[in-house]
Amino acid sequence: MSVNYIVEVEAEVLKSIIKKADKVCGTLEPSMRKLVLLSEDERLYIIASDGCLSGYFPVVPFYSKIASPFEIPLDVVKHFVSELSGKISLHFQDGVLSLKSQNEILRLRIAPFQKDREEKIFVPKHPEGAAFSKRKLLSEIDFASSFLEEGSYVDLYFSRNALEVISQHYGLVAYSRLDVEKNAENPEACSELNIDSFAIRIPYVSARHLIKVLEIEETNQVHVSFDPIRNKVIIFSGDTFTMCADIPEETPHMLRNLCSRFEPKIRILSSLLQRLLRRSLIAGRFSDVEIYSRHGEIVVVSQHGPIAYRGSIPIQGESEEIRFSFQTKAFMLRSVLNRIGSQYVLIDNVNEYVLLAPPSLSRFLVVRNQRIQ
C-alpha cells in the first residue's frame, strides 16, 4: 500500500465493532478469525466472516479510497483495544497498519485480502426486505438450531408474508412459522410485500453465530431479503449481514400439513419431562432415551450396557389416551424442550408421527411414532 491514510475512531466504537465481529467469526475455525478493512461510499468498513455468515460494520467517514481490501488478525486487535479509551488513530503507511492511542501503538503488516471466490468483495446495500420482530426471529432460529450439531442445517422458507423455519437431526424435526411484521420505518406500507419467495439452507454454526450477533444489535426489527444473483440472504439490523445459501432437499408442505392437523390429546408439565430427561443421561451427553405413553403417564427409559434408568410422570387433567413411543437423544430433546416456550407441552398423534407443541401452537417438534397398531 503506497498511499498513506490517517483516520481517527472512538475506542468504544471500535470495541463495539470488534465485539460483533467476534460473535460473527465464532471460535470453531481459528483461521476465520480475521478482520477485513475496505472503503466504500466514503466510509471505512470492517468485515468479519465465519465462511458463511458475514457482517459489515461501518467505522468512520473515509474520503480516500483503499486500493485493495486487506486482512488483520481479530484476536490481536481485540486484545489491544480492550483497555483503551478516547480516540484511536489508524495509520495506513507502506503496507503497515498502525493503531495508536496516547503512548501505545500496535503495528500490523498487512497484505491484500485474497478472496477464494472470483466475486469482488463489497458492502451490500440495504434492500427492501420482509420485516420481522428481532426477538421472535431469533427465538425461532434458536428453537430450530438448539438440538443440532456441526454439519447440520437450518432451512428457511419464505412465501406469502411468512417465514417457516425447519431443522432435523437424530429423528427430531422442528417446525415453526413466523409472520412478517409491519415495517417500522414505513408502517403504512402495503401489507403484500413485493419480495420473491425463497428457500434456503444455512449451516447450524452460522445460525448460532447469527443469533449471538443479532442479540447485541440495538434494534427491535430486522429486514430479511434474498439476492438470487449472488445466492445470499441479506439481513439488515442496523448493521448489514449476509449468509451463504444452499437449496433445501425438501419442501415444508408435509410438515405444514401435519402441524395444521394437530389436536392436543395429552398435556404434561415441561419441567417434569425435562427432569426425567436430565436424570436419564446415564451415558453422558449422548444417552439414548425411549419415551412412551402408558395408562395415564409418560414413561422415560434409558439403558447403557448394564445400567438402566426408568422414570414416569402423570399426564395432566382429563387427557385423552393415545399410544405412542419414540426414541432419540436425551440431551437433544432437553435442549429443544427448553425452548418450546411454555410450561406445558401438548402431545398428539398425526398419522405415523408424534407431535409436541406449546399451547400457542406456534412451534412443533415432530418424531416418528414407533407404536403404530
Secondary structure, DSSP 8 states (H G I E B T S, - for coil): --S-EEEEEEHHHHHHHHHHHHHHH-SS-GGG-EEEEEEETTEEEEEEESSS-EEEEEEEE--S--SS-EEEEHHHHHHHHTT--SEEEEEEETTEEEEEETTEEEEEE--B---SSSS----------EEEEHHHHHHHHHHHHTT--TT-EEEEEEETTEEEEEEEETTEEEEEEEE----TT-TTS-SS-----EEEEEEHHHHHHHHHHHHTSS-SEEEEEEETTTTEEEEESSSEEEEE-B--SS-SHHHHHHHHT----EEEEHHHHHHHHHHT-TTGGG-EEEEEEETTEEEEEEEETTEEEEEEEE--SS------EEEEEHHHHHHHHTTSSSSEEEEEEETTEEEEE-TT--EEEEEE-S---
